[in-house]
């Protein structure tokens, strides 16, 4: 299990997400945006979620609910399915 964690950490650092996350956590949202956007555009779900958060909360960018929703949807395009539950119920 620990070995799998280290593989994930190395992959995260290798693709630049580690640098983006460090910038985000330090409040350097200009750098975070510059580093996150290319990752998000290549389908990196964590980067997509962080961009959604930035646009949702106005972190280094103007608040933009449309952009926030777009990036959140890119990060998790389908609602989770729960046996016996109508997925439309999750929208309410």
Beta strands, then each sheet from edge to edge (+ up, - down):
end
